[in-house]
Amino acid sequence: MDSDQDIRDMDIFRSDHWKQNAKTISSNASYEKSISQECLISKDIGNHDIKNLNMKKVLFFLNSMYAITFPEHIIIRRLGSRGLNDWIWSTQIQGYITAPAILEYLEMKKSYKPTTYFALTNYALKLVQFFKTQLNLNTQDIHDEQLANKEILIQFVNTSYPDLIEKNFLLAVYSKLLPGEFEIEELQKRSSERMTQPINHPAIQAHINDLLRSGVKEQSIQGKYKFSYSKFLNWLHHNYAEFQQTQPDNIPLSRVTETHLLEFKRHLLKLAANGTCSKHTASDHLYDIRYLFSNLYKMGWLTKDITLDVSGIQYDRYHYRDLPTDSDLQRFFLTIEQYADRPEADRTAFGLMVWLGLRIHEAARIRREDINIENRTISIFGKNEKSVLLPIPEPLLQWLIELLETRPNKDFVFSENPKSFIRELRDRYKLYAFVAGWKYQGGPHLLRHTFISRLSEHQDCPPQLLMYLARHDRPENTVRYIHRSNTQLQHAINRIDYREER
């Protein structure tokens, strides 16, 4: 594509996108005085009419968001996953764990994939920390003798909810520390209660069928709604004597009252207060359950709507986030180059999130046919399954070319099993970020926040272009992704001219 070709030829402004949202955008939003940066200085910094945008200028915005360099003269020693496990062993285990039984097990498991080994190491450290607190000792004083305390161990298991790999770790260690005294049933006593079992409740299935008829996607039902329903049914089963003799799938929903819903709301608020989940998540769970009972009433399954006086959980939709700096991002990508078994895949996947703001599932589902290397464009299918055409900035273009060369004749760019790739990518993000020394909260979606915030700092970037590249239909959605540090805010305040106009 000619770099001077009007960007509207890429279909960015040719669709009805802006017409449909005319009420949400100021009539003069594309001109000067429309962006916060412009309002802070008095001199004219140019016309920002979207009609003047072209491919070359949009690529300039994207290419200049970060001061990240990858000098060719730097030789990166590629250590791969084995090297990453060695790093975990030397920096996270040695000096922090002194119990021979644990050290022997962790050294034996260095052949695990790094994300699994990292999770196992964290669980072992959690075990040592728990005994340290209970016995009021220093970490270096927690040896096999101290760990061989069955009462404290059971307390730990009942509060840590071990998964299968963690159970195997405990069984292997304590078969030596407490031979013949420790049974798998004790491990499963509480951890099994944590799991939300698959549901097959007839009334809920009728509700789900109604959701499907109304257009709700199967993916949303499986990944979101069913989790809320299962969580509620299991909560009823474990907390009320009247339901304890009934399996969750057989609980008569006609016996659920407004009081039960209010108690469930209080339960969710407690989970949010102690950090088990976010207030946003708690609000979503309650909304799903309220809608379930309201819809069952409308469908005739219930004789009374018990949701009328059960208010939702309010939460602040804007949550400030600290964002990674250029040096943070450079360390992150250098970590990938050094320790990833497939650096060409991981750097490209995370690069799509950093340079184009893609959500993790959007990146995982990109197909070869979605990419036009010659025109430097990529089609992205977002939340609403609508395709949006985006330009490909550097270094993404070169990374995509290199990745495609490693996967000839493959449909998907990253993996023929996108769901599995998403799970693995989430785990690798946590590990790469940890190795890079990041202290930022959240998962890979933080990179989308970083992209939108950085793009919004461009003084010449019209809000319409910002919304388009963020792939939002409403400006209030984009605003929630924009974060300014205290330093940036103080700098902006210092630039304001308080002199009265004469």
C-alpha positions as CSV (number, residue, x, y, z in Angstrom):
1,M,0.0,0.0,0.0
2,D,1.3,3.5,-0.9
3,S,2.3,5.2,2.4
4,D,0.5,8.4,1.2
5,Q,-2.7,6.7,0.4
6,D,-5.7,8.1,2.2
7,I,-6.3,5.9,5.3
8,R,-10.0,5.9,4.5
9,D,-9.1,3.4,1.8
10,M,-8.3,1.0,4.6
11,D,-12.0,1.1,5.5
12,I,-11.3,2.8,8.8
13,F,-13.5,5.8,8.2
14,R,-15.5,4.5,5.2
15,S,-17.9,2.4,7.4
16,D,-20.8,3.7,9.3
17,H,-18.8,3.5,12.5
18,W,-18.9,7.2,13.2
19,K,-22.4,7.7,12.0
20,Q,-23.7,5.2,14.5
21,N,-22.0,7.0,17.3
22,A,-22.5,10.6,16.3
23,K,-24.2,11.5,19.6
24,T,-21.2,10.3,21.6
25,I,-18.6,12.4,19.8
26,S,-18.5,16.2,19.8
27,S,-19.1,17.8,16.4
28,N,-15.8,19.5,16.5
29,A,-13.9,16.6,18.2
30,S,-11.5,16.2,15.3
31,Y,-10.3,19.8,15.4
32,E,-8.0,21.8,17.7
33,K,-9.0,22.1,21.4
34,S,-10.4,18.6,21.2
35,I,-7.7,16.7,23.0
36,S,-6.5,17.2,26.6
37,Q,-2.9,17.8,25.6
38,E,-4.0,20.7,23.3
39,C,-6.0,22.4,26.1
40,L,-2.9,22.7,28.2
41,I,-0.9,24.9,25.9
42,S,-1.8,28.1,24.0
43,K,0.2,27.8,20.9
44,D,-1.3,26.3,17.7
45,I,-0.1,22.8,17.1
46,G,-1.9,22.1,13.9
47,N,-5.2,21.0,12.4
48,H,-6.3,17.5,13.4
49,D,-9.1,17.0,10.9
50,I,-9.4,13.2,10.4
51,K,-9.7,13.9,6.7
52,N,-6.0,14.8,6.6
53,L,-4.9,11.5,8.1
54,N,-3.1,9.0,5.9
55,M,-1.4,5.7,6.3
56,K,2.0,7.3,6.8
57,K,0.8,9.5,9.7
58,V,-1.1,6.7,11.4
59,L,2.0,4.4,11.2
60,F,4.0,7.3,12.6
61,F,1.7,7.3,15.7
62,L,2.1,3.6,16.2
63,N,5.8,3.5,15.5
64,S,6.7,6.3,17.8
65,M,4.7,5.2,20.9
66,Y,7.6,3.6,22.6
67,A,11.4,4.2,22.8
68,I,12.3,0.6,22.6
69,T,15.3,-0.6,20.6
70,F,16.6,-4.0,19.8
71,P,20.2,-3.3,18.7
72,E,21.5,-5.8,16.2
73,H,25.0,-5.8,17.7
74,I,23.7,-7.2,21.0
75,I,24.2,-11.0,21.1
76,I,21.5,-12.7,23.1
77,R,22.4,-16.0,24.7
78,R,19.3,-18.1,24.1
79,L,18.9,-20.4,27.1
80,G,15.4,-21.7,26.5
81,S,13.1,-23.2,29.1
82,R,15.9,-25.2,30.8
83,G,17.8,-22.0,31.3
84,L,14.6,-20.4,32.8
85,N,14.2,-23.3,35.3
86,D,17.9,-22.8,36.2
87,W,17.1,-19.2,36.8
88,I,14.1,-20.0,39.0
89,W,16.3,-22.5,41.0
90,S,19.2,-20.1,41.6
91,T,17.1,-16.9,42.3
92,Q,13.9,-18.2,43.9
93,I,14.8,-21.5,45.6
94,Q,18.4,-21.4,46.7
95,G,18.7,-19.3,49.8
96,Y,14.9,-19.2,50.4
97,I,14.3,-22.9,51.0
98,T,16.5,-25.0,53.3
99,A,14.5,-28.1,53.9
100,P,16.2,-31.0,52.2
101,A,13.0,-32.8,51.4
102,I,11.6,-29.9,49.4
103,L,15.0,-29.1,47.7
104,E,15.4,-32.7,46.6
105,Y,11.9,-32.7,45.0
106,L,12.2,-29.3,43.3
107,E,15.6,-30.3,41.8
108,M,14.1,-33.5,40.5
109,K,11.3,-31.6,38.8
110,K,13.5,-29.1,36.9
111,S,12.5,-30.9,33.7
112,Y,8.9,-29.4,34.1
113,K,7.9,-26.7,31.7
114,P,8.9,-23.3,33.2
115,T,5.4,-22.1,33.9
116,T,4.6,-25.3,35.8
117,Y,7.9,-25.2,37.6
118,F,7.4,-21.5,38.6
119,A,3.9,-22.3,40.0
120,L,5.3,-25.3,41.9
121,T,8.1,-23.1,43.3
122,N,5.7,-20.5,44.5
123,Y,3.6,-23.1,46.2
124,A,6.7,-24.5,48.0
125,L,7.6,-21.0,49.1
126,K,4.1,-20.5,50.3
127,L,4.4,-23.7,52.4
128,V,7.6,-22.5,54.0
129,Q,6.2,-19.0,54.7
130,F,3.1,-20.6,56.3
131,F,5.3,-22.7,58.7
132,K,7.5,-19.7,59.4
133,T,4.5,-17.6,60.5
134,Q,2.9,-20.4,62.5
135,L,6.2,-21.2,64.3
136,N,7.5,-17.6,64.5
137,L,10.8,-18.6,63.0
138,N,13.1,-17.2,60.3
139,T,12.8,-18.7,56.9
140,Q,16.3,-20.2,57.1
141,D,15.2,-22.1,60.3
142,I,12.4,-24.1,58.5
143,H,14.0,-27.5,58.0
144,D,12.5,-31.0,57.6
145,E,12.1,-31.2,61.4
146,Q,9.9,-28.1,61.5
147,L,7.9,-29.2,58.5
148,A,7.0,-32.5,60.1
149,N,4.2,-31.0,62.0
150,K,1.0,-32.6,60.9
151,E,-1.4,-30.1,62.5
152,I,0.2,-27.1,60.8
153,L,0.3,-29.0,57.5
154,I,-3.4,-29.7,57.6
155,Q,-4.1,-26.0,58.3
156,F,-2.0,-25.1,55.3
157,V,-3.8,-27.6,53.0
158,N,-7.2,-26.3,54.1
159,T,-6.2,-22.7,53.2
160,S,-4.2,-23.3,50.1
161,Y,-6.5,-25.5,48.0
162,P,-3.8,-27.5,46.2
163,D,-4.2,-28.6,42.6
164,L,-3.1,-31.9,41.2
165,I,0.6,-30.9,40.8
166,E,0.7,-29.3,44.3
167,K,-0.9,-32.4,45.8
168,N,1.7,-34.6,44.2
169,F,4.4,-32.3,45.7
170,L,2.9,-32.5,49.2
171,L,2.5,-36.3,49.0
172,A,6.1,-36.8,47.8
173,V,7.6,-34.5,50.5
174,Y,5.4,-35.8,53.4
175,S,5.8,-39.5,52.5
176,K,9.3,-38.9,53.8
177,L,8.5,-36.4,56.6
178,L,5.4,-38.2,57.9
179,P,5.6,-41.8,56.6
180,G,2.4,-43.7,57.0
181,E,0.6,-40.7,58.7
182,F,-0.5,-38.7,55.7
183,E,-3.2,-39.8,53.3
184,I,-4.5,-38.3,50.1
185,E,-8.0,-38.0,51.6
186,E,-6.7,-35.3,54.0
187,L,-5.5,-33.3,51.0
188,Q,-8.8,-33.6,49.3
189,K,-10.9,-32.8,52.3
190,R,-11.2,-29.1,51.5
191,S,-9.5,-28.6,48.1
192,S,-12.4,-30.5,46.5
193,E,-14.9,-28.0,47.9
194,R,-13.1,-25.3,46.0
195,M,-14.0,-26.6,42.6
196,T,-17.2,-25.6,41.0
197,Q,-18.6,-28.8,39.5
198,P,-20.3,-28.8,36.0
199,I,-24.0,-28.2,36.3
200,N,-26.9,-30.0,34.7
201,H,-29.8,-28.3,36.5
202,P,-33.1,-28.6,34.5
203,A,-34.3,-25.1,35.3
204,I,-31.0,-23.5,34.6
205,Q,-30.7,-25.5,31.4
206,A,-34.0,-24.0,30.3
207,H,-32.7,-20.6,31.1
208,I,-29.5,-21.3,29.1
209,N,-31.6,-22.4,26.1
210,D,-33.5,-19.1,26.3
211,L,-30.2,-17.2,26.3
212,L,-29.0,-19.1,23.3
213,R,-32.3,-18.3,21.4
214,S,-31.8,-14.6,22.3
215,G,-28.4,-14.5,20.7
216,V,-26.0,-15.0,23.6
217,K,-22.9,-16.9,22.4
218,E,-22.1,-20.4,23.5
219,Q,-18.6,-19.2,24.4
220,S,-20.1,-16.6,26.9
221,I,-22.4,-19.2,28.5
222,Q,-19.6,-21.7,28.9
223,G,-16.9,-19.2,30.1
224,K,-19.0,-16.9,32.2
225,Y,-22.6,-17.7,33.0
226,K,-22.2,-21.3,33.9
227,F,-19.4,-20.4,36.3
228,S,-21.7,-18.0,38.1
229,Y,-24.5,-20.6,38.3
230,S,-22.2,-23.3,39.5
231,K,-20.7,-21.0,42.1
232,F,-24.2,-20.1,43.5
233,L,-25.5,-23.7,43.6
234,N,-22.4,-24.9,45.4
235,W,-22.6,-22.0,47.8
236,L,-26.2,-22.9,48.6
237,H,-25.2,-26.6,49.0
238,H,-22.3,-25.9,51.4
239,N,-23.9,-23.2,53.5
240,Y,-27.5,-24.1,54.1
241,A,-28.6,-27.2,56.0
242,E,-31.8,-27.3,54.0
243,F,-29.8,-27.9,50.8
244,Q,-26.9,-30.0,52.1
245,Q,-28.7,-33.3,51.6
246,T,-29.4,-32.3,48.0
247,Q,-26.9,-32.3,45.2
248,P,-26.5,-28.9,43.5
249,D,-28.1,-30.1,40.3
250,N,-31.2,-31.1,42.3
251,I,-31.7,-28.0,44.4
252,P,-35.3,-26.8,44.0
253,L,-34.9,-23.2,43.0
254,S,-38.5,-22.5,44.1
255,R,-37.2,-22.8,47.7
256,V,-34.6,-20.1,47.1
257,T,-35.7,-16.8,48.6
258,E,-34.8,-13.1,48.6
259,T,-32.9,-13.7,51.8
260,H,-30.7,-16.3,50.1
261,L,-29.8,-13.8,47.3
262,L,-29.0,-11.0,49.9
263,E,-26.7,-13.4,51.8
264,F,-25.0,-14.4,48.5
265,K,-24.5,-10.7,47.8
266,R,-22.9,-10.3,51.2
267,H,-20.7,-13.3,50.5
268,L,-19.5,-11.8,47.2
269,L,-18.8,-8.5,48.9
270,K,-16.6,-10.3,51.5
271,L,-14.7,-12.1,48.7
272,A,-14.1,-8.7,47.1
273,A,-13.0,-7.1,50.4
274,N,-10.4,-9.8,51.2
275,G,-9.0,-9.7,47.6
276,T,-10.3,-13.1,46.5
277,C,-12.0,-11.5,43.5
278,S,-12.4,-7.9,42.2
279,K,-15.6,-5.9,42.9
280,H,-16.2,-6.0,39.2
281,T,-16.2,-9.8,39.2
282,A,-18.5,-9.9,42.3
283,S,-20.9,-7.6,40.6
284,D,-21.0,-9.8,37.5
285,H,-21.7,-12.9,39.5
286,L,-24.6,-11.3,41.3
287,Y,-26.0,-9.8,38.1
288,D,-25.9,-13.3,36.5
289,I,-27.8,-14.8,39.4
290,R,-30.4,-12.0,39.6
291,Y,-31.0,-12.4,35.8
292,L,-31.3,-16.1,36.2
293,F,-34.1,-15.9,38.8
294,S,-35.8,-13.0,37.0
295,N,-35.9,-14.8,33.7
296,L,-37.1,-18.1,35.3
297,Y,-40.0,-16.1,36.7
298,K,-40.8,-14.7,33.3
299,M,-40.6,-18.1,31.7
300,G,-43.1,-19.5,34.3
301,W,-40.6,-21.7,36.2
302,L,-41.1,-19.7,39.3
303,T,-44.2,-18.1,40.8
304,K,-42.5,-15.1,42.3
305,D,-39.7,-12.7,41.2
306,I,-37.4,-12.6,44.2
307,T,-34.9,-10.2,42.6
308,L,-37.0,-7.0,42.8
309,D,-35.5,-5.7,46.1
310,V,-32.0,-7.1,45.6
311,S,-29.8,-4.3,44.3
312,G,-26.6,-4.9,42.4
313,I,-23.1,-4.4,43.6
314,Q,-21.8,-1.0,42.6
315,Y,-18.1,-0.6,41.6
316,D,-15.9,2.1,40.0
317,R,-15.5,1.1,36.4
318,Y,-12.3,3.2,36.2
319,H,-9.4,1.7,38.0
320,Y,-6.0,3.5,37.8
321,R,-3.1,1.3,36.8
322,D,0.6,1.8,36.9
323,L,1.9,1.0,33.4
324,P,5.3,-0.4,32.3
325,T,7.9,2.1,31.1
326,D,9.9,1.7,27.9
327,S,12.8,0.1,29.8
328,D,10.3,-2.3,31.5
329,L,9.0,-3.3,28.1
330,Q,12.4,-3.7,26.6
331,R,13.4,-6.0,29.5
332,F,10.2,-8.0,29.0
333,F,11.0,-8.7,25.3
334,L,14.6,-9.4,26.0
335,T,13.5,-12.0,28.6
336,I,11.4,-13.6,25.8
337,E,14.4,-13.7,23.5
338,Q,16.6,-15.3,26.1
339,Y,14.2,-17.8,27.7
340,A,11.4,-18.7,25.3
341,D,11.5,-22.0,23.5
342,R,9.6,-20.3,20.6
343,P,10.7,-16.6,20.9
344,E,9.3,-15.8,17.5
345,A,5.8,-16.8,18.6
346,D,5.8,-15.2,22.1
347,R,7.4,-11.9,21.1
348,T,4.9,-11.5,18.2
349,A,1.8,-12.4,20.4
350,F,2.8,-9.9,23.1
351,G,3.9,-7.4,20.5
352,L,0.4,-7.4,19.0
353,M,-0.9,-6.5,22.5
354,V,1.7,-3.7,23.0
355,W,1.8,-2.1,19.5
356,L,-1.9,-2.7,18.5
357,G,-3.7,-3.2,21.8
358,L,-5.0,-6.6,21.0
359,R,-6.8,-8.7,23.6
360,I,-5.2,-12.0,24.2
361,H,-7.9,-14.0,22.5
362,E,-7.8,-11.7,19.5
363,A,-4.1,-12.4,19.0
364,A,-4.5,-16.1,19.5
365,R,-7.2,-16.4,16.8
366,I,-5.4,-14.6,14.0
367,R,-5.3,-16.6,10.8
368,R,-2.7,-16.4,8.0
369,E,-5.4,-15.1,5.7
370,D,-6.0,-12.1,8.1
371,I,-2.5,-10.7,7.3
372,N,-1.5,-8.7,4.2
373,I,2.2,-8.2,4.4
374,E,2.4,-6.3,1.2
375,N,-0.2,-3.7,2.3
376,R,1.0,-3.8,6.0
377,T,-2.5,-4.5,7.2
378,I,-4.1,-7.0,9.6
379,S,-7.8,-7.9,10.1
380,I,-8.8,-8.3,13.7
381,F,-12.0,-9.9,14.9
382,G,-13.1,-8.3,18.2
383,K,-15.6,-8.9,20.9
384,N,-18.6,-8.4,18.5
385,E,-17.0,-10.6,15.8
386,K,-16.7,-7.5,13.6
387,S,-13.6,-7.4,11.4
388,V,-11.5,-4.2,11.8
389,L,-8.5,-3.5,9.5
390,L,-5.4,-2.1,11.2
391,P,-2.0,-1.0,10.0
392,I,1.0,-3.1,11.1
393,P,3.8,-1.0,12.7
394,E,7.4,-1.9,13.2
395,P,8.7,-4.2,14.7
396,L,5.5,-6.2,14.4
397,L,5.8,-6.4,10.6
398,Q,9.2,-8.1,10.7
399,W,8.2,-10.4,13.6
400,L,5.1,-11.5,11.7
401,I,7.1,-12.3,8.6
402,E,9.6,-14.4,10.6
403,L,6.8,-16.2,12.5
404,L,4.9,-17.1,9.3
405,E,8.0,-18.6,7.8
406,T,8.2,-21.0,10.8
407,R,4.6,-22.2,10.2
408,P,4.2,-22.9,6.5
409,N,0.8,-24.3,5.4
410,K,-0.7,-23.6,8.8
411,D,-4.1,-21.9,9.2
412,F,-3.6,-20.1,12.5
413,V,-0.6,-17.8,13.0
414,F,0.3,-19.1,16.5
415,S,-1.3,-22.5,17.1
416,E,-4.0,-24.7,15.7
417,N,-5.4,-24.9,19.2
418,P,-6.1,-21.2,20.1
419,K,-7.7,-22.0,23.5
420,S,-4.7,-24.0,24.7
421,F,-2.4,-21.2,23.4
422,I,-4.3,-18.6,25.3
423,R,-3.9,-20.6,28.6
424,E,-0.2,-21.1,28.0
425,L,0.3,-17.4,27.0
426,R,-1.3,-16.2,30.2
427,D,1.1,-18.3,32.3
428,R,4.1,-17.3,30.3
429,Y,3.2,-13.6,30.6
430,K,3.3,-14.0,34.4
431,L,6.7,-15.7,34.3
432,Y,8.3,-13.3,31.8
433,A,7.0,-10.3,33.7
434,F,8.4,-11.7,37.0
435,V,11.8,-12.4,35.4
436,A,11.8,-8.9,34.0
437,G,11.3,-7.5,37.5
438,W,7.8,-6.1,36.9
439,K,5.7,-5.2,39.9
440,Y,2.6,-4.3,38.0
441,Q,-0.7,-5.9,38.9
442,G,-2.9,-7.8,36.4
443,G,-2.4,-10.1,33.5
444,P,-1.6,-9.5,29.8
445,H,-4.6,-7.2,29.4
446,L,-2.3,-4.6,31.1
447,L,-0.6,-4.3,27.7
448,R,-3.8,-3.1,26.1
449,H,-4.1,-0.4,28.7
450,T,-0.5,0.6,27.9
451,F,-1.2,0.8,24.2
452,I,-4.3,3.0,24.5
453,S,-2.6,5.3,27.1
454,R,0.5,5.7,25.0
455,L,-1.4,6.4,21.9
456,S,-3.6,9.0,23.7
457,E,-0.4,10.9,24.6
458,H,0.2,11.8,20.9
459,Q,-0.7,15.5,20.6
460,D,-1.9,15.0,17.0
461,C,-4.0,11.9,17.5
462,P,-7.7,12.8,17.1
463,P,-10.1,11.1,19.5
464,Q,-11.8,9.3,16.6
465,L,-8.6,7.6,15.5
466,L,-7.9,6.7,19.2
467,M,-11.3,5.1,19.5
468,Y,-10.9,3.3,16.2
469,L,-7.5,1.8,17.0
470,A,-8.8,0.9,20.5
471,R,-11.8,-0.7,18.7
472,H,-14.4,0.9,21.0
473,D,-17.8,2.1,20.0
474,R,-18.2,4.7,22.8
475,P,-15.6,7.2,24.1
476,E,-16.3,6.3,27.8
477,N,-15.0,2.9,27.1
478,T,-11.7,4.3,25.8
479,V,-11.4,6.7,28.7
480,R,-11.3,3.8,31.1
481,Y,-8.0,2.6,29.5
482,I,-6.2,5.9,29.8
483,H,-3.9,6.3,32.8
484,R,-1.6,9.2,33.8
485,S,1.0,8.9,36.4
486,N,1.4,11.5,39.2
487,T,4.5,12.8,37.4
488,Q,2.6,13.3,34.2
489,L,-0.3,15.0,36.0
490,Q,2.0,17.3,37.9
491,H,3.8,18.2,34.6
492,A,0.5,19.0,33.0
493,I,-0.5,21.2,35.9
494,N,2.7,23.1,35.6
495,R,2.0,23.8,32.0
496,I,-1.3,25.5,32.6
497,D,-1.2,29.3,32.0
498,Y,-3.2,30.8,34.9
499,R,-2.8,34.4,33.6
500,E,-6.1,36.1,33.0
501,E,-6.8,37.0,29.4
502,R,-6.8,40.7,28.7
